[in-house]
Amino acid sequence: MTCYQPASRETPVLGGILGLLAAATFAFNNAAARRGVLHGSVAQAIAISVPLGVPMFALAALAAGSLAVVTEFSGEALLYLAAAGIVHFVWGRYCNYRATKAMGANLVGPVQQVSLILTLGLAIWVLGESFTPLRALGIVLVVLGPMLTLPRGGTSARPRAPEPGIATAETTPARPANPPVPAFQANYAEGYLWSLLSALGYGVSPILVTLGLQGKGLSGALAGGVVSYGAATLVTGLVLLWPGQIRHLFSLRRDAAKWFTLSGVLVCLSQIFLYMGYAVAPVSVVSPIQRLSIVFRIYAGWLLNREHEVFGGAVILGTVVSLIGAIALSVSTETVLAYVPLPESIAAIARWQWP
């Protein structure tokens, strides 16, 4: 197995800016997808958003003069990058859209922070990273955050009935005139299930990307994105060969197509910024900043989907708690100790690590 080698030159400021851009564009991608699934299906969203990534990453790689790096990857690296694309862009995104359709992007965000726990576990096992008390605290907060967003009284909101004329992932109903849209009611059971399944994909993919890039830096990151999106697009195309899927795709409403296209462009921009950020700065700088996307989601949802999201103090509290947990999982203990002076006895405990 080829070990990952970081880029020789690190520019944390640029990496932080790229991480912030990745966070903002990813948040607005979720808001656009949420708007799209009001009048379209998740399968239609995937069929539009995934293929857009190939030309966008290819153009970015071409502009950076790194498109030819695709031919320099070993066979093993290509397999890792292809697997990362399928797991993240097909599995993870499909589950993410299903969760967003069920309970809105605001509630999905805190649950998906669980992906960091999986990433951390795999990083310790596969990449030789360490477990620390700070990361233990992060796990507790990441798990606690989504629990704070659950409805009080032990009851779940009723599932929101499909609107007439709105396609689901399984069927394509007729299109009578739409009545007024009923008030949104989150389906917590379905939303949490699909959120956790999306976290599975989002948690595994960073490890596969890290193994696939093999320390090739910025040029390798953009070229690797072409490989990942290409594999995801191939799988998406094979799924469309299933009987009835092409007909279902062409039944897409114009307003849903507009939002799905916007979502596809934004999520690809987010991935470009993120790949570039990881190539020029430490993960400990980029990853915590990128996790601000769950804060941006609330703002994006308020702008675009005010009537189709869940807002309130519990959602904001759960979002903040899970964000703090995500940062605790992402930053190093030494980075925290450099800014937070602690007694030597406590600092010694904080520096403990396993293995």
VENBEL-V953366 format. One record per residue. SS is DSSP state (H for helix, E for strand, C for the rest). PHI is phi in whole degrees, -180 to 180 (* if undefined). OMEGA is omega in whole degrees, -180 to 180 (999 if undefined). Layout:
BEGIN
ss->{SS & SS}
phi->{PHI & PHI}
omega->{OMEGA & OMEGA}
END
This chain:
BEGIN
ss->{C & C & C & C & C & C & C & C & C & C & C & H & H & H & H & H & H & H & H & H & H & H & H & H & H & H & H & H & H & H & H & H & H & H & H & H & C & C & C & C & C & H & H & H & H & H & H & H & H & H & H & H & H & H & H & H & H & H & H & H & H & H & H & C & C & C & H & H & H & H & H & H & C & C & H & H & H & H & H & H & H & H & H & H & H & H & H & H & H & H & H & H & H & H & H & H & H & H & H & H & H & H & H & C & H & H & H & H & H & H & H & H & C & C & H & H & H & H & H & H & H & H & H & H & H & H & C & C & C & C & E & E & H & H & H & H & H & H & H & H & H & H & H & H & H & H & H & H & C & C & C & H & H & H & C & C & C & C & C & C & C & C & C & C & C & C & C & C & C & C & C & C & C & C & C & C & C & C & C & C & C & C & C & C & C & C & C & H & H & H & H & H & H & H & H & H & H & H & H & H & H & H & H & H & H & H & H & H & H & H & H & H & H & C & C & C & H & H & H & H & H & H & H & H & H & H & H & H & H & H & H & H & H & H & H & H & H & H & H & H & C & C & C & C & H & H & H & H & H & H & C & C & C & H & H & H & H & H & H & H & H & H & H & H & H & H & H & H & H & H & H & H & H & H & H & H & H & H & H & H & C & C & H & H & H & H & H & H & H & H & C & C & H & H & H & H & H & H & H & H & H & H & H & H & C & C & C & C & C & C & C & C & H & H & H & H & H & H & H & H & H & H & H & H & H & H & H & H & H & H & C & C & H & H & H & H & H & H & H & C & C & C & C & H & H & H & H & H & H & H & C & C & E & E & C}
phi->{* & -80 & -81 & -78 & -116 & -68 & -62 & -71 & -109 & -116 & -125 & -59 & -63 & -62 & -61 & -65 & -64 & -64 & -63 & -67 & -63 & -64 & -65 & -66 & -69 & -68 & -64 & -72 & -61 & -64 & -66 & -66 & -64 & -59 & -66 & -68 & -74 & -69 & -130 & -154 & -98 & -66 & -61 & -65 & -61 & -66 & -62 & -92 & -74 & -68 & -62 & -63 & -68 & -64 & -65 & -69 & -68 & -64 & -65 & -64 & -66 & -65 & -64 & -84 & 72 & -120 & -62 & -68 & -64 & -54 & -77 & -92 & -70 & -72 & -61 & -65 & -64 & -62 & -65 & -62 & -67 & -64 & -62 & -61 & -65 & -67 & -67 & -85 & -82 & -102 & -64 & -61 & -70 & -60 & -65 & -62 & -67 & -64 & -65 & -64 & -65 & -79 & -140 & 86 & -68 & -62 & -81 & -70 & -52 & -60 & -65 & -69 & -64 & -59 & -58 & -64 & -65 & -65 & -60 & -63 & -60 & -70 & -65 & -67 & -76 & -94 & -100 & 78 & -79 & -116 & -101 & -130 & -58 & -63 & -71 & -62 & -61 & -61 & -62 & -60 & -70 & -64 & -73 & -69 & -53 & -62 & -64 & -71 & -89 & -66 & -66 & -76 & 89 & 75 & -115 & -106 & -68 & -68 & -60 & -79 & -64 & -60 & -77 & -56 & 87 & -102 & -75 & -97 & -71 & -106 & -131 & -128 & -72 & -67 & -123 & -71 & -60 & -78 & -76 & -56 & -70 & -67 & -60 & -71 & -128 & -71 & -97 & -66 & -62 & -67 & -63 & -67 & -60 & -71 & -63 & -67 & -67 & -67 & -61 & -61 & -67 & -69 & -80 & -81 & -60 & -60 & -67 & -65 & -64 & -60 & -68 & -77 & -72 & 55 & 67 & -83 & 76 & -60 & -62 & -68 & -63 & -69 & -65 & -63 & -62 & -62 & -64 & -63 & -68 & -63 & -65 & -64 & -67 & -62 & -64 & -61 & -64 & -65 & -64 & -67 & -76 & -64 & -52 & 92 & -72 & -63 & -62 & -64 & -63 & -77 & -85 & -61 & -73 & -63 & -66 & -67 & -60 & -62 & -72 & -67 & -65 & -60 & -61 & -63 & -66 & -67 & -69 & -70 & -59 & -61 & -67 & -62 & -60 & -69 & -60 & -66 & -62 & -66 & -80 & -114 & -147 & -62 & -59 & -64 & -92 & -74 & -62 & -62 & -70 & -63 & -69 & -65 & -58 & -72 & -78 & -61 & -60 & -64 & -66 & -64 & -64 & -66 & -75 & -105 & -134 & -57 & -91 & -126 & -132 & -102 & -118 & 134 & -61 & -65 & -66 & -65 & -62 & -62 & -65 & -65 & -63 & -68 & -65 & -61 & -63 & -65 & -66 & -62 & -74 & -95 & -89 & -86 & -62 & -64 & -64 & -66 & -65 & -69 & -109 & -121 & -68 & -128 & -56 & -58 & -65 & -74 & -63 & -65 & -65 & -64 & -83 & -61 & -149 & -139 & -84}
omega->{-179 & -179 & 179 & 176 & -178 & 177 & -175 & -180 & -179 & 179 & -174 & -178 & 178 & 178 & 178 & 178 & 179 & 177 & 179 & 177 & 177 & -180 & -177 & -178 & 178 & 179 & -179 & 172 & 179 & 179 & 179 & 178 & 178 & 178 & -178 & -176 & 172 & -177 & 179 & -177 & 178 & 178 & 177 & 179 & -180 & -177 & 180 & -170 & -176 & -179 & 179 & -176 & -177 & 180 & -178 & 178 & 179 & 178 & 178 & 179 & 179 & 179 & 179 & -179 & -175 & -178 & -179 & 180 & 178 & -178 & -177 & 179 & 175 & 178 & 179 & 180 & 179 & 178 & 178 & -178 & 178 & 179 & 178 & 180 & -180 & -178 & -175 & -170 & 178 & -178 & -176 & -177 & 178 & -180 & 178 & -180 & 177 & 178 & -180 & 178 & -175 & -174 & 175 & -175 & -178 & -179 & -179 & -174 & -180 & -179 & -177 & 176 & 177 & 179 & 180 & 179 & 178 & 179 & 180 & 180 & 179 & 179 & 178 & -176 & -172 & -173 & 177 & 177 & -171 & 175 & -176 & 175 & 178 & 179 & 175 & 176 & 179 & 179 & 180 & -178 & 179 & 178 & -178 & -176 & 179 & 179 & -180 & -179 & 180 & 179 & -180 & 177 & 175 & 179 & 177 & 177 & 180 & 176 & 180 & -178 & 178 & 179 & 176 & 177 & -179 & -179 & 171 & -179 & -174 & -174 & 176 & -175 & 176 & -173 & 173 & 179 & -177 & 172 & 177 & -178 & 179 & 178 & -176 & 175 & -174 & 172 & -173 & -177 & 180 & -178 & 180 & 179 & -178 & 176 & 179 & 177 & 176 & 178 & 176 & 179 & -179 & 179 & -178 & -171 & 180 & 179 & 180 & 178 & -180 & 179 & -177 & -176 & 174 & 176 & -177 & 175 & -175 & -179 & 179 & -180 & -179 & 178 & 178 & 177 & 177 & 180 & -177 & -180 & 178 & 178 & 179 & 179 & 178 & 179 & 178 & 178 & 178 & 178 & -179 & 177 & 178 & -176 & 176 & -176 & 179 & 178 & 179 & 180 & -178 & 174 & -177 & 177 & -176 & -178 & 177 & 179 & 180 & -178 & 178 & 178 & 178 & 178 & 180 & 179 & -177 & -178 & 177 & 175 & 179 & 180 & 178 & 178 & -177 & 178 & 180 & 179 & 179 & -178 & -174 & -178 & 178 & 177 & -179 & 176 & -173 & -172 & 178 & 180 & 179 & 180 & 174 & 179 & -179 & 173 & 177 & 180 & -179 & 179 & 180 & 178 & 179 & -180 & -170 & -170 & -173 & -177 & -174 & 178 & 175 & 178 & 177 & -177 & -179 & 179 & -180 & 179 & 179 & 179 & -179 & -180 & 180 & 177 & 177 & 177 & 179 & 178 & 179 & 178 & -171 & -174 & 179 & 179 & -179 & 178 & 179 & -179 & 178 & -178 & -179 & 180 & -179 & 173 & -174 & -180 & 179 & 178 & 179 & 177 & -179 & -178 & 178 & 177 & 178 & 1 & 999}
END
